[in-house]
Amino acid sequence: MKVLPKSLFISHGGGPLPLLGDARHQEMVACLEEIAATTLKPEAIVLVSAHWEAALPTITAAAKPDLIYDYYGFPPESYQIQYPCPGNPNLAIKLHGLLEAAGIQSKLDQDRGFDHGLFVPLKLMYPEADIPCVQLSLVKTLDPNQHMAIGHALQGLSQEKILVIGSGFSFHNLKAFFNTGNAESQQLNEAFEAWLQEVCTSKEFSKKERHKLLANWAQAPGARYCHPREEHLLPLHVCYGVAESPCVKSFELTIMNKKSSMYMW
């Protein structure tokens, strides 16, 4: 019997490449398709993208958001991609209320569209584009505790068929993607992935211990090599905050020749 996850952290790959048949994204495409096929289809999606930072947690509130092609130097067809999913103003208002009730000041944005952190993976998972979506920004502080608190506030959605997706990348060192790699870089990549897998999956940690580990993620082996800047990791912190438990399933894969992962709570 299919069930709906509480939250899902995905590694969304490089720009529009997953939609352009790039061979280095085959495992990622297959993984997202498998997740969609084996879980209950949500009635709405709240998606936290690594590609939107704001001074306050900000929520898309338009009924029909446009798409933002926030990538550069790709083939012309990548700027013609369509994903006409509706927005959900009522859900946006509810999210705003949940955050405010948790003491987290936030705001609604009637103008911003959906960036590629949303439309690229969702076009793979739910190509019909019939699920209403709301996008939630990261906060410019990039404070992991703050993002786990945002996730905790979203626990108020738990009685509804709403999926919270964190769209980032468990490895995000742009220079490293274009290097052939060496033994040291591979070791750092694998070390951080092993740490992340243990923290997210192990049942040995208490909630307090897991929270502390994620808050201090930069001290993990290979952390700053894999994430010179943490915006692609923090959607995971929001997803963890929604569940505050070990994940129910993890996915290990290779994307753009780097060891990567996804997590379902």
NORQUI-V527249 format. One record per residue. N is the residue number from 1. RES is the residue in three letters. SS is DSSP state (h for helix, s for strand, l for the rest). PHI is phi in whole degrees, 0 to 359 (* if undefined). Layout:
n/res/ss/phi
N/RES/SS/PHI
N/RES/SS/PHI
This chain:
n/res/ss/phi
1/MET/l/*
2/LYS/l/288
3/VAL/l/233
4/LEU/l/264
5/PRO/l/296
6/LYS/l/288
7/SER/s/205
8/LEU/s/212
9/PHE/s/262
10/ILE/s/240
11/SER/s/265
12/HIS/l/265
13/GLY/l/80
14/GLY/l/262
15/GLY/l/51
16/PRO/l/272
17/LEU/h/306
18/PRO/h/300
19/LEU/h/268
20/LEU/l/253
21/GLY/l/78
22/ASP/l/296
23/ALA/h/298
24/ARG/h/285
25/HIS/h/247
26/GLN/h/299
27/GLU/h/294
28/MET/h/296
29/VAL/h/300
30/ALA/h/296
31/CYS/h/295
32/LEU/h/295
33/GLU/h/295
34/GLU/h/295
35/ILE/h/300
36/ALA/h/296
37/ALA/h/286
38/THR/h/253
39/THR/l/239
40/LEU/l/293
41/LYS/l/288
42/PRO/l/287
43/GLU/l/275
44/ALA/s/202
45/ILE/s/232
46/VAL/s/252
47/LEU/s/239
48/VAL/s/258
49/SER/s/257
50/ALA/s/295
51/HIS/s/260
52/TRP/s/217
53/GLU/s/238
54/ALA/s/217
55/ALA/l/296
56/LEU/l/237
57/PRO/s/304
58/THR/s/238
59/ILE/s/236
60/THR/s/292
61/ALA/l/234
62/ALA/l/282
63/ALA/l/284
64/LYS/l/223
65/PRO/l/295
66/ASP/l/284
67/LEU/s/263
68/ILE/l/250
69/TYR/l/273
70/ASP/l/269
71/TYR/l/214
72/TYR/l/222
73/GLY/l/81
74/PHE/l/259
75/PRO/l/300
76/PRO/h/307
77/GLU/h/295
78/SER/h/289
79/TYR/h/260
80/GLN/l/248
81/ILE/l/301
82/GLN/l/241
83/TYR/l/209
84/PRO/l/277
85/CYS/l/290
86/PRO/l/284
87/GLY/l/277
88/ASN/l/212
89/PRO/h/303
90/ASN/h/294
91/LEU/h/294
92/ALA/h/301
93/ILE/h/295
94/LYS/h/295
95/LEU/h/301
96/HIS/h/303
97/GLY/h/295
98/LEU/h/295
99/LEU/h/294
100/GLU/h/297
101/ALA/h/296
102/ALA/l/272
103/GLY/l/80
104/ILE/l/252
105/GLN/l/294
106/SER/s/213
107/LYS/s/211
108/LEU/s/263
109/ASP/s/233
110/GLN/l/277
111/ASP/l/252
112/ARG/l/291
113/GLY/l/266
114/PHE/s/264
115/ASP/l/272
116/HIS/h/290
117/GLY/h/297
118/LEU/h/263
119/PHE/h/284
120/VAL/h/291
121/PRO/h/293
122/LEU/h/289
123/LYS/h/294
124/LEU/h/282
125/MET/h/280
126/TYR/l/227
127/PRO/l/297
128/GLU/l/290
129/ALA/l/55
130/ASP/l/250
131/ILE/l/259
132/PRO/s/299
133/CYS/s/233
134/VAL/s/230
135/GLN/s/254
136/LEU/s/240
137/SER/s/282
138/LEU/s/284
139/VAL/s/252
140/LYS/l/300
141/THR/l/298
142/LEU/l/56
143/ASP/l/276
144/PRO/h/299
145/ASN/h/297
146/GLN/h/297
147/HIS/h/284
148/MET/h/293
149/ALA/h/294
150/ILE/h/298
151/GLY/h/300
152/HIS/h/301
153/ALA/h/296
154/LEU/h/283
155/GLN/h/299
156/GLY/h/295
157/LEU/h/269
158/SER/l/297
159/GLN/l/272
160/GLU/l/247
161/LYS/l/273
162/ILE/s/241
163/LEU/s/257
164/VAL/s/266
165/ILE/s/245
166/GLY/s/259
167/SER/s/255
168/GLY/s/217
169/PHE/l/192
170/SER/l/289
171/PHE/l/232
172/HIS/l/211
173/ASN/l/243
174/LEU/h/300
175/LYS/h/297
176/ALA/h/292
177/PHE/h/298
178/PHE/l/256
179/ASN/l/261
180/THR/l/292
181/GLY/l/91
182/ASN/l/215
183/ALA/h/298
184/GLU/h/293
185/SER/h/296
186/GLN/h/295
187/GLN/h/297
188/LEU/h/294
189/ASN/h/301
190/GLU/h/291
191/ALA/h/294
192/PHE/h/292
193/GLU/h/298
194/ALA/h/297
195/TRP/h/297
196/LEU/h/296
197/GLN/h/302
198/GLU/h/297
199/VAL/h/296
200/CYS/h/278
201/THR/h/252
202/SER/l/293
203/LYS/l/269
204/GLU/l/281
205/PHE/l/273
206/SER/l/285
207/LYS/h/301
208/LYS/h/297
209/GLU/h/294
210/ARG/h/294
211/HIS/h/300
212/LYS/h/295
213/LEU/h/298
214/LEU/h/291
215/ALA/h/296
216/ASN/l/254
217/TRP/h/305
218/ALA/h/294
219/GLN/h/273
220/ALA/l/290
221/PRO/l/298
222/GLY/l/75
223/ALA/h/300
224/ARG/h/281
225/TYR/h/288
226/CYS/h/286
227/HIS/l/222
228/PRO/l/304
229/ARG/l/227
230/GLU/h/267
231/GLU/h/297
232/HIS/h/275
233/LEU/l/266
234/LEU/h/297
235/PRO/h/302
236/LEU/h/295
237/HIS/h/296
238/VAL/h/296
239/CYS/h/299
240/TYR/h/298
241/GLY/h/300
242/VAL/h/294
243/ALA/h/253
244/GLU/l/51
245/SER/l/203
246/PRO/l/297
247/CYS/l/291
248/VAL/l/271
249/LYS/s/201
250/SER/s/235
251/PHE/s/230
252/GLU/s/254
253/LEU/s/206
254/THR/s/245
255/ILE/s/232
256/MET/l/52
257/ASN/l/69
258/LYS/s/240
259/LYS/s/294
260/SER/s/220
261/SER/s/204
262/MET/s/224
263/TYR/s/220
264/MET/s/241
265/TRP/l/250
